């Protein structure tokens, strides 16, 4: 069986996907049942191991599967559980125990259990390795205290991927440890953070003597930095590495806004600006196709920062352009009533999309961090001066 799977080609993958939609017609099969069948047949994350939602083959074949199942009306698991599907699942499969993989991956993919990512803190945003939330071993448990911030969909999450400091005497990158945390456990409190869209998609999370079983550690003590890199590389691909249809996404909204203008406002200068944005969107799409084709197996590399950085800048420019097209109507936003949304994907209106796009250059690593990663790890340029690289975390000055 393994030899057959390892040599499967695009035609074979397509046949598996077609059989899936034949046996479980997406339009009439309950969402959880369909996604469960997709997972069980190894078509969830095709590069994952057999038995854990994959076939152990190149991730390039996932595009073939997605095209077939989505054309048949299948749900996109990213919509309900974007953090879990795009970031936490790949981290669990790389760093989790066999028991953790069996327990968490299937309900994560089906959306029965939503996940969040607990990395950023009020005192350490872009400097993730400087975090101060701490974990202390107590027998077969770890006791966690601290605060996390900007945690997307924490209010819906059943589990979270948490990184805390377990060795304050080690240098800051070496003293971190990662865990799977039960978001409903005693000592875990989620509070909404209202954004300028009026929504509270983000949250702050407080840990007060929260207890995590030692068996929920991902990797070993001190592996937290490496675990987080797996998550962050997948996050950047998840945010900026999508391969949409040509002319779709934010640029399609800009084209629609331009076409809705009165004929006297569709002048050559405005059309020229629109086409420059359309060309940038197409270049980004083709770049992501190339990056996806070059990726063999496992976690993406630092090149994922290209798509993330470019998509953030493009989205902000596209929605700024659409606001200019709308003129005074761009000021009309409706209600700012605070809402705790059910997903972090999709926006009902150009004004809301414009406001939300401001976060694109911050979430998943700031644009400045992406430039550092590309300069140092892709182009081989000298790194920034880091005076605290060899200093124990406990000795690093902090506000």
LUMBA-968494 format. One record per residue (C-alpha): x, y, z. Coordinates in nm, 4 decimals. Each point is the difference from the previous one (the first is absolute). Example, Ala and Ser with C-alpha at 12.3 -4.5 7.8 and 13.67 -1.06 7.14 Angstrom:
1.2300|-0.4500|0.7800
0.1370|0.3440|-0.0660
This chain:
0.0000|0.0000|0.0000
0.2771|0.2443|0.0948
0.1875|-0.0557|-0.3277
-0.3163|0.0630|-0.1961
-0.0705|0.3227|0.1872
0.3549|0.1281|-0.0399
-0.0183|-0.0380|-0.3784
-0.3485|0.1454|-0.0454
-0.0211|0.2646|-0.2716
-0.2352|0.2902|-0.0655
-0.2463|-0.2247|-0.1830
-0.0143|-0.2380|0.2941
-0.0553|0.2849|0.2440
-0.2774|0.1390|-0.2181
-0.1689|-0.3406|-0.0081
0.0067|-0.0178|0.3806
-0.1565|0.3456|0.0258
-0.2647|-0.0822|-0.2586
-0.0894|-0.3202|0.1852
-0.0323|0.2010|0.3217
-0.2558|0.2415|-0.1441
-0.1834|-0.2923|-0.1613
-0.0279|-0.1948|0.3268
-0.0738|0.3108|0.2090
-0.1720|0.2632|-0.2200
0.1024|0.3286|0.1676
-0.3298|0.1758|-0.0677
-0.2015|-0.2621|0.1868
0.2517|-0.1345|0.2528
0.0293|0.1750|0.3395
0.3154|0.2096|0.0190
0.1621|-0.1936|0.2852
-0.0734|-0.3343|-0.1669
0.1479|0.1100|-0.3323
0.3141|0.1496|0.1538
0.0406|-0.3082|0.2175
-0.0111|-0.2210|-0.3101
0.2507|0.2279|-0.1726
0.2346|-0.0351|0.2974
-0.0424|-0.3774|0.0232
0.0899|-0.0405|-0.3682
0.3216|0.1983|0.0376
-0.1236|0.2994|-0.1980
-0.0010|0.2583|0.2818
0.3691|0.0925|0.0006
0.1334|-0.2282|-0.2722
0.3641|0.0314|0.1158
-0.0837|-0.1137|0.3545
0.0732|-0.3638|0.0952
-0.2440|-0.2777|-0.0835
-0.2519|-0.0334|0.2817
0.0275|0.3662|0.0947
-0.1937|0.1602|-0.2830
0.2591|-0.0423|-0.2739
0.1574|-0.2354|-0.2509
0.3632|0.0879|0.0655
0.0471|0.1581|-0.3435
0.0959|0.3437|-0.1297
-0.2204|0.2905|0.1137
-0.0225|0.1161|-0.3624
-0.2787|-0.2575|-0.0500
-0.2249|0.1777|0.2521
-0.0910|0.2543|-0.2679
-0.1426|-0.2797|-0.2188
-0.2093|-0.1314|0.2885
-0.1289|0.3426|0.0980
-0.1038|0.0883|-0.3544
-0.2083|-0.3173|-0.0280
-0.1687|0.0094|0.3396
-0.0708|0.3749|-0.0065
-0.1452|-0.0239|-0.3506
-0.2386|-0.2624|0.1374
-0.1104|0.2358|0.2771
0.2181|-0.1227|0.2851
0.0588|0.2292|0.3007
0.3356|0.1662|0.0507
0.1309|-0.1061|0.3438
0.2005|0.3230|0.0177
-0.3183|0.2062|0.0313
-0.1069|-0.1380|0.3346
0.3436|-0.0796|0.1434
0.2673|0.2071|-0.1823
0.2575|0.0020|0.2809
-0.0439|-0.3692|0.0699
0.0069|-0.1118|-0.3609
0.2749|0.2274|-0.1270
0.2339|0.0095|0.2993
-0.0779|-0.2276|0.2944
-0.0666|-0.3181|-0.1997
0.3399|0.0091|-0.1774
0.1690|0.0693|0.3338
-0.1711|-0.2898|0.1785
0.0878|-0.2436|-0.2783
0.3669|0.1029|0.0099
0.0507|0.0320|0.3761
-0.2812|-0.1895|0.1673
0.0054|-0.3512|0.1422
-0.1910|-0.2763|-0.1737
-0.2675|0.0322|0.2662
-0.0317|0.3753|-0.0632
-0.0255|-0.0515|-0.3753
-0.2743|-0.2598|0.0416
-0.1881|0.2155|0.2488
0.0156|0.3406|-0.1625
0.0416|-0.0052|-0.3787
-0.3327|-0.1446|-0.1152
-0.2367|0.2227|0.2071
0.2257|0.2959|-0.0840
-0.0465|-0.0625|-0.3725
-0.3749|-0.0582|0.0240
-0.0432|0.3238|0.1968
-0.1498|-0.1765|0.3006
0.2832|0.1490|0.2058
0.1218|0.3500|-0.0834
0.3598|0.0923|0.0854
0.1886|0.3204|0.0744
0.3651|0.0997|0.0206
0.1296|0.1526|0.3234
0.3283|0.1714|-0.0861
-0.0051|0.3817|0.0202
0.0129|0.1820|0.3316
-0.0430|0.3653|0.1006
0.3749|0.0327|0.0629
0.1261|-0.2157|-0.2869
-0.1751|0.0312|-0.3331
0.2518|-0.0189|-0.2831
0.2640|-0.1161|0.2501
-0.1819|-0.3251|0.0587
0.2994|-0.1657|0.1684
-0.0155|0.2675|0.2698
-0.3321|-0.1250|0.1384
-0.0423|-0.0129|0.3770
-0.2958|-0.2333|0.0651
0.1467|-0.2786|0.2100
-0.0506|-0.3689|0.0529
0.1207|-0.1798|0.3119
0.0123|-0.3789|0.0323
-0.2092|-0.1451|0.2851
0.0097|-0.3779|-0.0085
-0.1790|-0.1213|-0.3118
-0.1351|0.3469|-0.0800
0.1273|0.3432|-0.0996
-0.1428|0.3066|0.1742
-0.0340|0.2978|-0.2360
-0.0347|0.3693|0.0830
0.0048|0.2935|-0.2412
-0.1882|0.1909|-0.2676
-0.0324|-0.0436|-0.3757
-0.1426|0.2567|-0.2404
-0.1365|0.0296|-0.3565
-0.1208|-0.3603|0.0185
-0.2258|-0.0536|-0.2996
-0.3239|-0.1926|0.0687
0.1003|-0.0919|0.3574
-0.3646|0.0537|0.0970
-0.1012|-0.2936|-0.2212
0.2979|-0.2243|0.0641
-0.0011|-0.3348|0.1750
0.3794|-0.0319|-0.0065
0.2962|0.2301|-0.0454
0.3638|-0.0277|-0.0955
0.1849|0.1683|0.2868
0.3673|0.0930|0.0417
0.1282|0.1046|0.3454
0.3361|0.0524|0.1681
0.1079|-0.3011|0.2021
0.3692|0.0871|0.0524
0.0623|0.3688|0.0766
0.3737|-0.0630|0.0439
0.0437|-0.1136|-0.3607
0.0435|0.2464|-0.2879
-0.3384|0.1208|-0.1124
-0.0355|-0.2270|-0.3059
0.1048|-0.3105|0.1946
-0.2229|0.0269|0.3074
-0.3377|-0.0455|-0.1700
-0.2318|-0.3012|-0.0005
-0.3181|-0.0665|-0.2007
-0.3226|-0.1618|0.1202
-0.3502|-0.0823|-0.1124
-0.2269|0.1813|0.2466
-0.3666|-0.0629|0.0773
-0.1644|0.3406|-0.0451
-0.2844|-0.1043|0.2335
0.2296|-0.1011|0.2858
-0.0088|0.1772|0.3392
0.2322|0.2993|0.0050
-0.0448|0.0841|-0.3704
-0.1947|0.3231|-0.0613
-0.0810|0.1458|-0.3438
-0.0870|0.3693|-0.0349
-0.1023|0.1736|-0.3244
0.2133|0.2658|-0.1702
-0.2212|0.2294|-0.2038
0.1499|0.1036|-0.3335
-0.0680|0.3017|-0.2170
-0.2393|-0.2119|-0.2085
-0.2216|-0.0196|0.3086
0.0669|-0.3725|0.0307
0.1961|-0.1884|0.2637
0.1626|-0.2625|-0.2187
0.3117|0.0371|0.2170
0.0179|-0.0756|0.3713
0.2300|0.0238|0.2979
0.0432|-0.3165|0.2047
0.1026|-0.0158|0.3664
0.1531|-0.3054|0.1647
-0.0245|-0.0111|0.3788
0.1467|-0.3184|0.1476
-0.1339|-0.1913|-0.2997
0.1093|-0.3637|0.0058
0.1093|-0.1867|-0.3124
0.0764|-0.3746|0.0060
0.3635|-0.0778|-0.0841
-0.1223|-0.2254|-0.2800
-0.1325|0.3050|-0.1855
0.3494|0.1329|-0.0662
0.0969|0.0276|-0.3676
0.3557|-0.1210|-0.0383
0.2235|0.0248|0.3058
0.0734|0.2725|0.2551
0.1874|0.2782|-0.1787
-0.1396|-0.0887|-0.3452
-0.2525|0.2858|0.0065
0.1922|0.2253|-0.2384
0.0335|-0.2736|-0.2627
-0.3636|-0.0993|0.0442
-0.1046|0.3629|-0.0441
0.2015|0.0297|-0.3222
-0.1993|-0.2904|-0.1432
-0.3204|0.1803|0.0917
0.1129|0.3407|-0.1273
0.1287|-0.1278|-0.3346
-0.3330|-0.1738|-0.0576
-0.1843|0.3118|0.1173
0.1747|0.2153|-0.2585
-0.0829|-0.2454|-0.2772
-0.3580|-0.0207|0.1308
-0.0375|0.3799|-0.0036
0.1899|0.0889|-0.3161
0.0639|-0.3238|-0.1859
-0.3469|-0.0779|-0.1319
-0.0337|-0.0714|-0.3713
-0.3352|0.1524|-0.1023
-0.1490|-0.0023|-0.3446
0.1352|0.2628|-0.2336
-0.1592|0.3378|0.0666
-0.1810|-0.1122|0.3156
0.0199|0.1189|0.3596
0.0552|0.3613|0.0945
0.0895|0.1044|-0.3534
-0.3352|-0.1338|-0.1230
-0.1723|0.2323|0.2479
0.2024|0.2930|-0.1341
-0.0942|-0.0859|-0.3593
-0.3647|-0.0263|0.1033
0.0143|0.3409|0.1695
0.1567|0.1538|-0.3104
-0.2600|-0.1548|-0.2312
-0.2788|0.1392|0.2216
0.1215|0.3563|-0.0525
-0.1869|0.2343|-0.2334
0.1569|-0.0016|-0.3446
0.1435|0.3513|0.0382
0.2041|-0.1148|0.3034
0.1523|-0.3048|-0.1700
0.2800|0.2110|-0.1422
0.3332|-0.1209|-0.1371
0.2003|0.1043|0.3058
-0.2235|-0.1951|0.2394
0.0010|-0.3020|-0.2282
0.3795|0.0157|-0.0191
0.0234|-0.0029|0.3800
-0.2392|-0.2944|0.0171
0.2011|-0.1975|-0.2548
0.3219|0.0570|0.1949
-0.1679|-0.1529|0.3040
-0.1390|-0.2865|-0.2101
0.3503|-0.0700|-0.1328
0.1405|-0.0078|0.3531
-0.2725|-0.2444|0.1035
0.0831|-0.2262|-0.2939
0.3739|0.0131|0.0715
-0.0708|-0.0978|0.3607
-0.2227|-0.2872|-0.1130
0.2672|-0.1324|-0.2368
0.2684|0.0381|0.2672
-0.2069|-0.2074|0.2401
-0.0522|-0.2664|-0.2651
0.3759|-0.0198|-0.0507
0.0669|-0.0141|0.3742
-0.2605|-0.2735|0.0449
0.1472|-0.2055|-0.2839
0.3500|0.0317|0.1453
-0.1099|-0.1190|0.3412
0.0713|-0.3679|0.0500
-0.1305|-0.1191|0.3359
-0.0515|0.1207|0.3539
0.0195|0.3558|0.1233
0.0425|0.2883|-0.2441
0.3247|0.1954|0.0062
0.0714|0.3698|0.0444
-0.1133|0.0654|-0.3569
-0.3555|-0.0028|0.1360
0.0738|0.3470|0.1317
-0.0019|0.1318|-0.3588
-0.3672|-0.0749|-0.0559
-0.0979|0.1182|0.3453
0.1797|0.3343|-0.0378
-0.1183|0.0602|-0.3560
-0.3616|-0.0932|0.0691
-0.0150|0.2358|0.2997
0.1225|0.2956|-0.2037
-0.2226|-0.0906|-0.2945
-0.3160|-0.0323|0.2085
0.0543|0.3361|0.1654
0.0627|0.1685|-0.3354
-0.2966|-0.1694|-0.1689
-0.2477|0.1003|0.2687
0.1399|0.3535|0.0187
-0.0617|0.0212|-0.3744
-0.3594|-0.1223|0.0405
-0.0648|0.2612|0.2693
0.1168|0.2677|-0.2430
-0.2397|-0.1393|-0.2584
-0.2890|0.0128|0.2459
0.0706|0.3625|0.0872
-0.2216|0.1273|0.2817
-0.1847|-0.3346|0.0047
0.3193|-0.1507|0.1364
-0.0797|0.1730|0.3305
-0.3221|-0.1993|0.0406
0.0667|-0.3016|0.2168
-0.3254|-0.0829|0.1719
0.0070|-0.1087|0.3625
0.3012|-0.0174|0.2309
-0.1879|-0.2267|0.2382
0.2476|-0.2407|0.1576
-0.0250|-0.3508|-0.1469
0.2013|-0.3113|0.0771
0.0224|-0.1605|-0.3460
-0.0218|-0.3679|-0.0853
0.2957|0.0078|-0.2392
0.3016|0.2093|-0.0918
-0.0624|-0.0385|-0.3733
-0.2220|0.2003|-0.2323
-0.1241|0.3577|0.0218
-0.3470|0.1343|-0.0730
0.0785|0.3311|-0.1658
0.2896|0.1967|-0.1415
0.0118|0.2413|0.2927
0.0436|-0.2831|0.2473
0.2606|-0.1666|-0.2214
0.1937|0.3271|-0.0146
0.0049|0.0322|0.3790
0.0893|-0.3674|0.0557
0.2801|0.0061|-0.2586
0.1975|0.2341|0.2271
0.0770|-0.3038|0.2159
0.1477|-0.1993|-0.2882
0.3440|0.1545|0.0389
0.0038|-0.0803|0.3740
-0.1597|-0.3438|0.0470
0.2154|-0.3024|-0.0685
0.3148|0.2095|0.0385
0.0378|0.3646|-0.0934
0.1185|0.1060|-0.3436
0.3237|0.1169|0.1618
0.0557|-0.3483|0.1464
-0.0724|-0.1560|-0.3393
0.2661|0.2226|-0.1584
0.2524|-0.1071|0.2616
-0.0786|-0.3671|-0.0605
0.0329|0.0366|-0.3765
0.3178|0.2038|0.0280
0.1738|-0.2318|0.2443
-0.1312|-0.3467|-0.0878
-0.0698|0.0288|-0.3724
0.2446|0.2638|-0.1263
0.2731|-0.0743|0.2532
0.0443|0.3604|0.1130
0.1535|0.0844|0.3399
-0.2468|-0.0211|0.2861
-0.1159|0.2798|0.2265
0.2120|0.0746|0.3043
-0.1390|-0.2042|0.2905
0.1657|0.0903|0.3277
-0.2054|-0.2494|0.2028
0.0763|-0.3099|-0.2075
0.2319|-0.1624|0.2590
-0.1559|0.1527|0.3131
-0.2228|-0.2098|0.2301
-0.3590|0.1203|-0.0265
-0.0102|0.0837|0.3700
0.2857|0.2481|-0.0520
-0.1497|0.1821|-0.3017
-0.1311|0.3497|0.0930
-0.3768|0.0348|-0.0460
-0.2502|0.2776|0.0562
